[in-house]
């Protein structure tokens, strides 16, 4: 029986180089056994289970094309590569002739910003940079000063992001974007499309958020475990998934201080961070949709059920599984 796969946390550094070819871990115990790959993609553990029906050479070629696609997308979305499209935009305030994938992902982020009334905001980067510098670089234990938080918040506002054709500009000097809240799902979807283009249809693709494409060859669903926010190494709940994606957002993914009072999920309206020991998982038609929705839902207080339901209802075909700080599991649908 296949063990449930526990969803990984959101990583501190979204974009990083994909493992070189020599570091691939490909397990092929028998001709009909699936190709299993584990490595790193976009700064997070990534994996792939591909049923290939004995076409080992075709599966390896498809894997090579998939990892090349991850590398190509990283050159657009990385915050840690000075030459990426996103880094150039944050540095100069304007980029022209951006690739269509960048336009597509940014459009999705801005649509969620509008639909969530700014709960999700891709222009959150100045606040994230403040928290990261304060807690991680400088090693502070107390929160940033109110004045510094106010200054960073003044630079946040999705309405100041202008997307016109293939040009993107930022309205004010000092603004910055991050696509961390949606990029992993987007890359998972893109990799799934590459594998399908190579003729494969039974797979579990996880480039930070997992997507189950079709069923297993025997017709059974894929089993995906949801991590316990109190102990992310164990699965607290298991989902049977068929032709759907699952994305999880939780403050436990990156705790900025030892006590877990400050996390990587930041509410752009207040500057405060989401609780460490709660999570929201979204099951949806695509990993992109599940990823961006789970991020937005995780930033709405758990007590505001009506707001969570209202946002969920804007996304057809999605349902959400919430886990609270006591480990209680509930579903929104």
C-alpha positions in Angstrom: 0.0 0.0 0.0 1.4 3.4 -0.9 2.1 5.5 2.1 0.4 8.9 2.2 2.6 11.8 1.1 2.8 14.5 3.7 2.6 18.0 2.2 5.7 20.0 2.7 5.9 23.4 4.3 6.2 26.6 2.4 10.0 27.1 2.2 11.9 30.3 3.2 13.6 30.5 -0.2 11.2 29.8 -3.0 13.5 29.7 -5.9 16.8 27.7 -6.2 18.6 25.8 -8.8 17.2 22.4 -9.7 19.4 19.5 -8.9 21.8 18.6 -11.7 21.3 15.4 -13.8 23.9 13.5 -11.7 21.9 14.0 -8.6 18.6 12.6 -9.9 17.2 9.7 -7.8 15.4 7.5 -10.2 14.1 4.2 -8.9 13.1 1.5 -11.4 12.8 -1.8 -9.7 11.0 -3.5 -12.5 10.1 -2.8 -16.1 6.5 -1.8 -15.2 7.4 0.0 -12.0 6.8 3.7 -12.0 9.6 6.1 -12.4 10.1 7.9 -9.0 12.2 11.0 -8.8 13.0 13.1 -5.8 15.0 16.2 -5.7 14.8 20.0 -5.2 12.8 22.4 -7.3 12.3 26.0 -6.4 14.0 25.7 -3.1 11.7 23.0 -1.8 11.7 19.2 -1.8 10.0 18.0 -5.0 8.9 14.6 -6.3 7.4 12.8 -9.2 5.7 9.5 -9.6 5.3 8.6 -13.2 3.6 5.4 -14.5 5.1 4.8 -17.9 4.0 1.3 -18.9 7.6 0.1 -19.5 8.7 3.1 -21.6 11.7 3.8 -19.5 13.6 5.8 -22.1 10.5 7.9 -22.8 10.0 8.5 -19.1 13.5 9.7 -18.6 13.3 12.0 -21.6 10.1 13.4 -20.2 11.7 13.9 -16.8 14.6 15.8 -18.4 12.2 18.1 -20.2 10.2 18.6 -17.0 13.3 19.7 -15.0 14.3 22.0 -17.9 10.9 23.6 -17.6 11.4 24.2 -13.9 14.8 25.9 -14.6 13.2 28.0 -17.3 10.4 29.2 -14.9 12.9 29.9 -12.1 14.6 32.4 -14.4 11.3 34.3 -14.4 10.1 34.0 -10.8 13.2 33.8 -8.6 13.8 36.5 -6.0 17.4 35.3 -5.5 18.6 35.5 -9.1 19.6 39.1 -10.0 18.8 38.3 -13.7 15.3 37.0 -13.2 12.3 38.9 -14.5 11.0 39.4 -11.0 14.3 40.6 -9.6 14.7 43.1 -12.5 11.1 44.4 -11.9 11.8 44.9 -8.2 15.1 46.6 -8.9 13.9 49.0 -11.7 10.2 49.3 -11.1 9.4 48.4 -14.7 10.0 45.5 -17.1 8.9 45.3 -20.7 8.4 42.2 -23.0 7.9 39.8 -20.1 7.3 36.2 -21.0 3.7 34.9 -21.3 4.0 32.7 -18.2 5.0 35.7 -16.1 1.9 37.6 -17.4 -0.3 34.6 -16.7 0.9 34.1 -13.1 0.9 37.8 -12.2 -2.6 38.0 -13.6 -3.7 35.2 -11.4 -2.2 36.9 -8.4 -3.8 40.2 -9.1 -7.2 38.6 -9.7 -7.0 36.9 -6.3 -5.9 40.2 -4.7 -9.1 41.8 -6.1 -11.3 38.9 -5.2 -10.0 38.7 -1.7 -10.2 42.5 -1.1 -6.5 42.6 -0.7 -6.0 39.7 1.8 -3.8 38.1 -0.8 -1.4 40.7 -2.2 1.7 40.0 -4.4 3.1 43.4 -3.4 3.7 42.1 0.1 7.5 41.9 -0.5 8.5 45.1 1.5 6.9 43.7 4.6 8.4 40.3 4.1 11.9 41.9 3.6 11.4 43.8 6.8 10.5 40.7 8.8 13.3 38.6 7.3 16.0 41.3 7.9 14.7 41.9 11.4 14.4 38.3 12.6 16.7 36.2 10.4 19.5 38.6 9.4 19.7 40.6 12.6 18.6 37.9 15.0 16.1 40.1 16.8 13.6 38.5 19.2 11.1 41.3 19.6 8.9 42.5 16.7 10.0 45.4 14.4 9.2 48.9 15.6 5.7 50.2 14.7 7.3 53.0 12.7 9.2 50.6 10.5 6.1 48.4 10.0 4.1 51.5 9.0 6.8 52.5 6.5 6.8 49.0 4.9 3.0 48.8 4.8 2.9 52.1 2.9 4.8 50.4 0.1 2.2 47.5 -0.1 -0.8 47.8 -2.4 -1.7 45.5 -5.3 -3.5 48.4 -7.1 -0.1 49.9 -7.6 0.9 47.0 -9.9 0.2 47.8 -13.5 0.1 45.0 -16.0 -0.4 46.3 -19.6 0.1 43.8 -22.3 3.6 42.4 -21.8 4.8 45.4 -19.6 4.7 45.4 -15.8 5.4 48.5 -13.7 5.2 49.5 -10.0 3.6 52.7 -9.0 6.0 53.8 -6.2 9.7 53.6 -5.6 10.5 50.9 -3.0 7.6 48.6 -4.0 8.4 45.0 -4.7 6.6 41.8 -5.7 6.7 38.2 -4.6 4.9 35.4 -6.3 5.7 32.9 -3.5 2.1 32.4 -2.7 1.2 30.9 -6.1 4.4 30.0 -8.0 4.8 26.5 -6.8 1.4 25.5 -7.9 1.9 27.2 -11.2 5.1 25.3 -11.8 3.5 22.0 -10.8 0.8 22.7 -13.5 3.4 23.5 -16.1 5.4 20.4 -15.4 2.2 18.3 -15.5 1.5 19.8 -19.0 5.1 18.9 -20.1 4.7 15.3 -19.0 1.3 15.0 -20.7 2.8 16.4 -23.9 5.3 13.5 -23.8 2.3 11.1 -23.8 2.1 10.2 -20.1 -1.2 10.4 -18.2 -0.9 8.6 -14.8 1.3 10.7 -12.5 1.7 12.5 -9.2 3.6 15.8 -9.8 4.8 17.8 -6.8 7.0 20.9 -7.4 6.0 22.3 -4.0 2.3 21.6 -4.3 1.1 18.1 -5.6 -1.2 17.5 -8.5 -2.6 14.0 -9.2 -3.1 13.6 -12.9 -5.6 10.8 -13.8 -5.7 7.8 -11.5 -3.1 5.1 -10.9 -3.1 2.5 -13.6 -5.3 0.2 -11.5 -7.9 2.9 -11.3 -7.3 3.8 -7.6 -6.9 7.4 -6.4 -3.7 8.9 -5.1 -3.3 9.3 -1.4 -2.0 12.6 -0.1 -1.4 13.3 3.6 -1.9 16.7 5.2 0.7 17.6 7.8 0.0 18.2 11.4 0.9 21.9 12.0 2.2 20.9 15.5 4.4 18.2 14.0 4.8 18.6 10.3 6.8 15.4 10.0 3.6 13.4 10.4 0.3 13.3 8.5 -2.8 14.1 10.4 -5.3 13.6 7.7 -5.3 11.8 4.3 -7.0 12.7 1.1 -7.9 10.5 -1.8 -7.3 12.6 -4.9 -8.1 11.9 -8.5 -7.5 14.5 -11.3 -7.1 17.3 -8.7 -4.4 19.3 -7.0 -3.8 20.0 -3.3 -2.1 23.0 -1.8 -1.4 23.8 1.8 -0.6 27.1 3.5 0.3 27.4 7.2 2.4 29.6 9.4 4.3 26.6 10.7 6.0 26.5 7.3 8.5 29.2 8.2 8.6 30.4 11.7 10.7 33.6 12.0 11.1 33.5 15.7 11.7 30.6 18.1 8.3 30.9 19.7 6.5 30.8 16.4 4.7 34.1 17.0 5.9 35.5 13.7 5.6 33.5 10.4 6.1 34.0 6.7 2.4 34.5 6.1 1.8 38.3 6.4 -1.6 40.0 6.4 -1.0 43.1 4.1 -3.8 45.0 5.8 -2.4 44.9 9.2 1.3 43.8 8.8 0.7 41.0 11.3 1.6 37.4 10.6 -0.7 34.3 10.5 -0.6 31.9 13.4 2.1 29.3 13.3 0.0 26.2 14.3 -2.8 26.4 11.8 -3.1 25.4 8.2 -5.5 25.5 5.3 -5.4 23.0 2.5 -7.3 23.5 -0.7 -8.3 20.7 -3.2 -9.0 22.1 -6.6 -8.9 21.5 -10.4 -5.4 23.0 -10.8 -2.4 23.5 -8.5 -2.2 27.2 -9.3 -5.8 27.7 -8.2 -5.4 25.6 -5.0 -2.1 27.4 -4.2 -3.3 31.0 -4.4 -6.6 30.2 -2.7 -4.9 28.3 0.2 -2.6 31.3 0.8 -5.5 33.7 0.9 -7.7 31.6 3.1 -4.8 31.1 5.6 -4.6 34.9 6.1 -8.3 35.2 7.0 -8.7 34.6 10.7 -10.1 31.1 11.5 -12.9 32.8 13.5 -14.2 34.6 10.4 -15.8 31.5 8.8 -18.2 33.6 6.7 -15.3 35.5 5.0 -13.5 32.2 4.3 -16.7 30.7 2.8 -17.3 33.8 0.7 -13.8 33.6 -0.8 -14.0 29.9 -1.3 -17.3 30.3 -3.2 -15.5 32.5 -5.8 -13.5 29.5 -6.9 -15.7 26.8 -8.5 -14.7 23.2 -7.8 -12.6 23.9 -4.7 -12.9 22.8 -1.1 -10.8 23.6 1.9 -9.6 21.5 4.8 -8.7 23.5 7.9 -6.5 22.2 10.8 -6.5 24.3 14.0 -3.8 24.6 16.7 -5.4 21.7 18.6 -5.2 19.4 15.6 -8.9 19.5 14.9 -9.8 19.0 11.2 -12.8 20.6 9.6 -13.9 21.2 6.0 -15.2 24.2 4.1 -17.0 23.4 0.8 
